[in-house]
Amino acid sequence: MNVEQLRAETPGCRERVHLNNAGSSLMPDRVLGVIQDHLALESRIGGYEAEAAGQEAIEAAYRDVARLLGAAPSQIAFTENATASYTQALSSIGLGAGDLILTTRNDYVSNQIQFLSLQKRLGVRVVHAPDLPEGGVDPRAVGELIERERPRLVAVTHVPTNSGLVQDVAAVGAVCREHDVLYLVDACQSIGQLPLDVAQIGCDFLSASARKFLRGPRGAGLLYVSERVLERELVPLFLDMRGADWIAADQYRLAPGARRFENWEFAWALVLGTGEAARYALELGLAPIAERVGRLAARLREGLRALDGVRVLDRGRTLSGLVSLTVEGQDPAALLLALRERGVNTSAQIREYAVLDFDDKRVQATLRMSPHYFNTEAEVDLALAALAEIIRESPRPAGVGVP
Ligand SMILES: Cc1ncc(COP(=O)(O)O)c(C=O)c1O
């Protein structure tokens, strides 16, 4: 991987040490260019006309996003964000009173809120499968719960937002396939960071957004839908004129493929940007990307463990590029600001983002650092030095500490 060239293609590298790729990564100039060109075309010839003129490029976006996931273009729906993808999928299952959603202790906050909302409104039951001792959901426990509880849906977040965990989505997928249970995977943090293959994972739905490790734009997401889902005619609760044709006063006909999970109005510029980001990642190769992200994150964890008062919180058999930590006696939100002043971007996570995980770890808030392949070892060391300096400059008052 030619990191120097990749950095030259990433304007943001010149201004900041960006260690918030789990929040929103830096777009390569190629991705930005595709978006700007389409917006310029829309402003010149009209939005619908630009869409017609861009048909080939739009088809290429479906094709290349599908290639990234090992799927067919007809199995990809574009959406506004990962959460929109997720709710489209959830709403298609037709959950009712007594139906069970089996999920994990590390699923994303918005997913958990949606499950609770379904519980409140429809009487859906929600069960969290237990973790392995080393962290991450226990696939065998998922199998036992499936046999005992017969869930309508198993939902697993691949790489949680709140720690460095990678959940074994393929092992859970194998159990779901064995029992023919619908399986929804949140791959928002893994897309663009780790190789993904929907056949190997065995999922029915996979949701993601473009702006994170994929390095696409904000405000763009996608959903993969399996042939099983399409054949069973599972469709979102609120279909619109893109998802179906209104063919008689009391009848509609479903659109082909995953398009039935889309809405009519699209920011096509962002769809094109997502396609370009997928091509960029494919050209680099997901295995080398995963390897480099893993190496930078390992360097970061090692350096953090050597700092006074720092506790690295990541657990699990396999770790991702998301590094979570606390510094004794320091508020992560204040650390974020102090690091930002030194040109280092990070993220602060609070208990409300991950109640189960944070309560298990007995923390109220954490600092998250998430390097990508375009970060350098020197940047990681600079961030460590900046954090060490901040800790030195603000000695904690005796007896006061954030656990
Ligand atoms: C694991 C995970 N899932 C889902 C989401 C939601 O993505 P979006 O904000 O694009 O809806 C996030 C965002 O941080 C995330 O980290």
Ligand as a Chemical Component Dictionary entry (heavy atoms), coordinates in Angstrom:
data_LIG
# 
_chem_comp.id                   LIG 
_chem_comp.type                 NON-POLYMER 
_chem_comp.pdbx_formal_charge   0 
_chem_comp.three_letter_code    LIG 
# 
loop_
_chem_comp_atom.comp_id 
_chem_comp_atom.atom_id 
_chem_comp_atom.alt_atom_id 
_chem_comp_atom.type_symbol 
_chem_comp_atom.charge 
_chem_comp_atom.model_Cartn_x 
_chem_comp_atom.model_Cartn_y 
_chem_comp_atom.model_Cartn_z 
_chem_comp_atom.pdbx_ordinal 
LIG C1 C1 C 0 -22.344 0.075 14.359 1  
LIG C2 C2 C 0 -23.174 1.198 13.834 2  
LIG N1 N1 N 0 -24.370 0.939 13.310 3  
LIG C3 C3 C 0 -25.162 1.917 12.834 4  
LIG C4 C4 C 0 -24.761 3.216 12.871 5  
LIG C5 C5 C 0 -25.710 4.269 12.362 6  
LIG O1 O1 O 0 -25.285 4.759 11.153 7  
LIG P1 P1 P 0 -26.018 6.034 10.509 8  
LIG O2 O2 O 0 -25.685 7.176 11.392 9  
LIG O3 O3 O 0 -25.438 6.125 9.139  10 
LIG O4 O4 O 0 -27.460 5.735 10.488 11 
LIG C6 C6 C 0 -23.528 3.558 13.403 12 
LIG C7 C7 C 0 -23.090 4.956 13.478 13 
LIG O5 O5 O 0 -22.160 5.306 14.144 14 
LIG C8 C8 C 0 -22.696 2.522 13.897 15 
LIG O6 O6 O 0 -21.507 2.769 14.431 16 
# 
loop_
_chem_comp_bond.comp_id 
_chem_comp_bond.atom_id_1 
_chem_comp_bond.atom_id_2 
_chem_comp_bond.value_order 
_chem_comp_bond.pdbx_ordinal 
LIG C1 C2 SING 1  
LIG C2 N1 SING 2  
LIG C2 C8 DOUB 3  
LIG N1 C3 DOUB 4  
LIG C3 C4 SING 5  
LIG C4 C5 SING 6  
LIG C4 C6 DOUB 7  
LIG C5 O1 SING 8  
LIG O1 P1 SING 9  
LIG P1 O2 DOUB 10 
LIG P1 O3 SING 11 
LIG P1 O4 SING 12 
LIG C6 C7 SING 13 
LIG C6 C8 SING 14 
LIG C7 O5 DOUB 15 
LIG C8 O6 SING 16 
# 
